[in-house]
């Protein structure tokens, strides 16, 4: 089943309580809390506070969106991000697959990311938390083939993947990307952007997104589809898009 949610960094200008209130108003089911503003890495007190307010509102903590980069040059260690995820009650921590796109990454760099991914996956497994890659440009998950190759190379039971449509990509390519990562798929980030990166009403992407959600549902597992980066960054447009998302999910669940 696909559940509905919000990525908290959509509204960096709002407090955690304001975000909780907004998600409840929208009738969504959960929140992915961001590790840059709302629940900083290692801030265990804030993590406990946000966990409590989320649960008291009847919402799920879908995941912890850390900004940890899986490479040895990342100055921020993984341990504070994992600690925050545990205190937050997050079942998964989202990480970035390095800082190089696949075209710039040689075999040695890919091997580094693979080895470090296994190490943090072991650490997270010991804490009962899943590790999941962001599906994003400028990392080793920037193409369908590179993302799948990375997941196959890591070959760890505790490593999964998010998915989102790359900017300017076609529906057919996106469906191929979902097929590529579907065995590892955890959650999806949902938005509608124009070719130049302009944010559009979610309904503008309906033809693609209904197909994507059907593909995600075909996994037979539970996932969150979480709204991210709404038009003009306004709560009003988020509420509008939440209605659209719930309508789509009613078609596929």
C-alpha positions, 0 to 999 in steps of 0.5 A, spaced: 500 500 500 502 507 498 501 512 504 501 519 503 506 524 506 510 530 506 517 531 506 518 537 511 524 541 508 518 543 503 517 548 508 524 550 511 521 556 514 515 553 518 517 550 525 516 542 526 509 544 530 506 548 524 508 542 519 505 537 523 498 541 524 499 542 516 499 535 515 494 533 519 489 539 516 491 536 509 489 529 511 496 526 510 499 520 514 506 521 515 512 526 515 519 525 513 523 529 517 529 533 514 536 533 518 538 540 516 533 544 519 527 541 523 531 535 526 539 536 526 544 531 526 545 529 533 540 533 536 537 528 540 532 532 544 529 535 538 528 529 535 524 526 541 520 532 541 518 532 534 517 524 535 512 526 540 508 531 537 508 527 530 505 521 534 500 525 538 497 528 532 496 521 529 502 521 524 507 516 522 514 518 522 516 516 515 523 517 515 529 521 517 532 525 511 539 526 513 544 530 509 549 525 510 553 523 503 556 516 503 563 518 501 570 518 506 570 526 504 564 527 508 566 531 514 559 529 518 560 522 520 554 518 520 553 516 527 549 523 529 545 522 523 543 515 525 542 517 533 537 522 531 533 517 526 533 512 532 531 518 537 526 520 532 523 513 531 524 513 524 524 506 520 529 509 515 534 514 514 535 517 507 542 518 505 546 521 498 550 516 494 556 520 494 558 527 491 560 525 484 555 523 478 556 517 475 560 520 469 565 523 473 566 517 478 571 512 476 571 505 479 575 506 485 570 512 487 564 507 486 568 502 490 569 507 496 561 508 496 560 501 496 564 499 502 562 505 506 555 503 504 555 497 507 559 499 513 553 504 515 548 499 513 551 494 518 551 500 523 543 502 522 541 495 522 544 494 529 539 500 531 533 497 527 534 503 521 534 502 514 538 506 509 536 508 503 539 512 497 536 519 495 535 518 487 538 524 485 543 528 480 550 529 482 550 522 485 551 515 483 544 514 483 543 519 477 541 515 472 537 508 472 543 504 470 548 507 475 542 506 481 541 499 479 548 497 479 550 501 485 544 497 489 547 490 486 554 492 488 552 493 495 548 487 495 546 489 502 539 487 505 539 493 509 540 498 503 534 501 499 532 506 494 528 512 494 525 514 487 523 521 484 523 523 476 529 526 474 528 533 472 526 534 464 525 526 464 520 523 459 515 518 462 518 512 459 525 513 462 522 514 469 518 508 468 524 504 466 527 507 472 522 505 477 523 498 474 530 498 475 530 500 483 523 496 484 526 491 488 529 496 493 524 501 493 522 504 499 519 511 498 518 516 493 518 524 493 512 527 489 512 533 485 511 536 478 516 541 475 517 544 468 523 542 464 526 548 466 525 546 474 519 551 475 514 548 480 507 546 477 501 544 480 501 537 482 496 535 477 500 538 471 504 531 472 498 527 472 499 522 466 506 520 469 504 520 476 498 515 476 503 511 472 508 511 477 504 510 482 501 504 479 508 501 478 510 503 485 504 499 488 506 493 484 511 491 488 506 489 493 510 492 499 508 498 503 511 505 501 510 512 502 509 517 497 511 524 500 510 531 497 516 535 496 517 542 493 510 545 492 509 551 487 511 558 490 513 554 497 506 556 500 501 552 504 495 553 500 498 550 494 501 544 498 493 543 501 491 543 493 496 538 491 495 534 497 488 533 495 491 531 488 495 526 491 490 523 495 485 522 489 491 518 485 492 514 491 485 512 491 486 509 484 492 505 486 491 502 493 
